Amino acid sequence: MERTVTVVPEAGLHARPAAEFVRTANEFECELLVGLADGDRTANARSTIAVTGLGVESGEQVRLVAEGEDAAAALDALEAVLTTPEGGED
């Protein structure tokens, strides 16, 4: 399964949003990858270093790839993290 999502938090996938993203990814059993939607490079969604190393900024689109039994739920949860402004709902 794949999904493209626009990153909302002002910090992009750095600092707190990246930590929350990785924490959420680690709640699921499926294989999870993340990368810029317009690039070929992907990273393990369970690794803070790998996720922050992508350099994803606010407003950029990322491609989430999930494979496994709970893939749909994982994509839903990760999309929620990426589309929620820092500090919660506005």
C-alpha positions in Angstrom: 0.0 0.0 0.0 1.1 3.5 -0.7 0.0 7.0 0.2 1.2 10.5 -0.6 0.8 13.1 2.2 1.6 16.8 2.5 3.7 17.5 5.7 1.9 20.1 7.8 4.1 20.7 11.0 6.3 23.8 10.6 9.4 21.8 11.5 8.7 19.3 8.7 10.0 15.9 9.7 12.6 17.2 12.2 12.7 17.3 16.0 9.3 16.6 17.7 7.3 15.7 14.6 9.9 13.2 13.5 10.0 11.7 17.0 6.2 11.4 17.0 6.3 9.9 13.5 8.8 7.2 14.5 6.9 6.4 17.7 3.8 5.9 15.7 5.5 3.8 13.1 6.9 1.5 15.8 3.3 0.7 17.0 2.7 -1.4 13.9 4.1 -4.7 12.7 4.1 -4.0 8.9 7.2 -2.8 6.9 7.2 1.0 6.7 9.1 3.3 4.4 9.0 7.0 3.9 10.5 9.3 1.2 10.0 12.5 -0.7 7.2 12.0 -3.2 9.3 13.3 -6.1 12.4 11.3 -5.2 13.7 7.7 -5.3 15.3 7.7 -1.8 13.3 6.1 1.0 14.0 5.6 4.7 13.0 3.2 7.4 10.0 4.9 9.1 11.1 3.4 12.4 14.5 5.2 12.5 14.7 8.8 13.7 18.1 9.2 12.1 16.8 7.9 8.8 13.6 10.0 8.9 15.3 13.2 9.8 18.1 12.5 7.3 15.5 12.9 4.5 15.4 16.6 5.2 11.6 16.8 4.7 10.3 20.4 5.1 6.8 21.7 5.9 4.6 21.7 2.8 6.6 19.0 1.0 4.9 15.8 -0.1 6.1 12.4 1.2 5.3 8.9 0.0 4.5 6.4 2.7 4.8 2.7 1.8 3.5 0.0 4.0 3.5 -3.8 3.5 1.9 -6.2 5.9 -1.2 -7.1 7.8 -1.8 -3.7 9.5 -0.6 -1.6 6.6 -3.8 0.4 6.2 -4.0 1.3 9.9 -0.3 2.3 9.9 -0.8 4.6 6.9 -3.8 6.2 8.5 -1.9 6.8 11.8 1.2 8.2 10.0 -0.9 10.4 7.8 -2.6 11.8 11.0 0.9 12.7 12.4 2.0 14.4 9.2 -1.2 16.4 8.8 -1.5 17.7 12.4 0.1 21.0 13.1 2.7 21.0 16.0 1.0 21.5 19.3 -2.2 19.7 18.2 -5.2 20.8 16.2 -5.6 24.5 15.4 
